[in-house]
């Protein structure tokens, strides 16, 4: 199928918050971006420079992740995408068997390309890569709290080693000394690596300047794989410059709420900050969900009595020891899926009760909530914190539209929840 609307960059994201993160960076760098929830059933019906297809494929079996990604690739090619971008998290987290490596190799095969790059670097969010090692803030990834992630624990910060364990092809490195020399040096290193039989190269980046130096050298690659950081330099490859036009959203109205299913260090701090500021908050107990209690109905009754007075927070955030105890009783996958389903039901109920400004924390939680709300695509708005913009979408229970932000568990400052709503109170040009 062909279409008269042709896009420049076609993106496949392995979770919903990551898709929004990527779309945010592309918009800020000058691209008009549409984010779809899953693969659309027909051609693109609006003009855009880039489309980000949001999948929920990070932690599903590798074969399923590959199948979904290839369907997304085919649709993006039908829209005329000139380059494909596979987006994963800036913490490069994955299961022991994937899915970053298997999906990357499947996309390479489908595009008939023998080489691509991989870098989760996102300096604005303190994710940097040096000598192939991933840092989160001042420390290595495996000292950041990610070693305790309930689904995708990351205990090795060496990205060459991590990716090599997931791929059949050889993994190499384009280190910082090469990146610092700019486009010509990076292109030369790519040719050397290809001659050595390297299929995927981890690329160092410790600053936005590194990402901007990197971008021109990637212009001719059919496939890029990265976190969202690389996106800041790509619009210029297509002759586009930053513009504020694409980030404007309708005026925000309605009640406010937050739902959180993330157990990350950052989200734990955000929940604590909200409570310490006097915010109304309710913790839900996964063991009560497992016992058959109607936790969603209880939470909605609790929220309904309070949400007219100000933002309410419903969360399942817990310390790593508590998470492990729950997983021990229910199993890792079922414990996570059960909480996601419950929070998604709560999010839908909140919107039915008049919430029109909704913050969702956690990648898997965001995917479940977006699906429960029947959101098909989102318009990307202004950035709250690096990688986290407000969006606007039509949703079940909100035919006139809903302001929603999907926050990766590891993103945002401690006061993120308060800051997000305050931003909607401030008129934008």
Buried (B, 14 or more C-beta within 10 A) or exposed (E): EEEEEBBBBBBBBBBBBBBBBBBBBBBBBBBBBBBBBBBBEEEBEEEBBBBBBBBBBBBBBBEEBBBBBBBBBEBBBBBBBBBBBBBBBBBBBBBEEBBBBBBBBBBBEBBEBEBBBBBBBBBBBBBBBBEBBBBBEEEBBBBBBBBBBBBBBBEBBBBBEBBBBBBEBBBBBBBBEBBBEBBEBBBEBBEBBBEEEBBBBBBBBBBBEBBBBBBBBBBEBBBBBBBBBBBBBBBBBBEBEEBEEBBEBEEBEBBBBBBBBBBBBBBBBBBEBBBEEEBBBBBBBBEEBBEEEEBBEBBBEBBBEBBEEEBBBBBBBBEBEEBBBBBEEBEBEBBBBBBBBBBBBBBBBBBEBBBBBBBBBBBBBBBBBBBBBBBBBBBBBBBBBBBBBBBBBBBEBBEEBBBBBBBBBBBBBBBBBBBBBEBBEEEEE
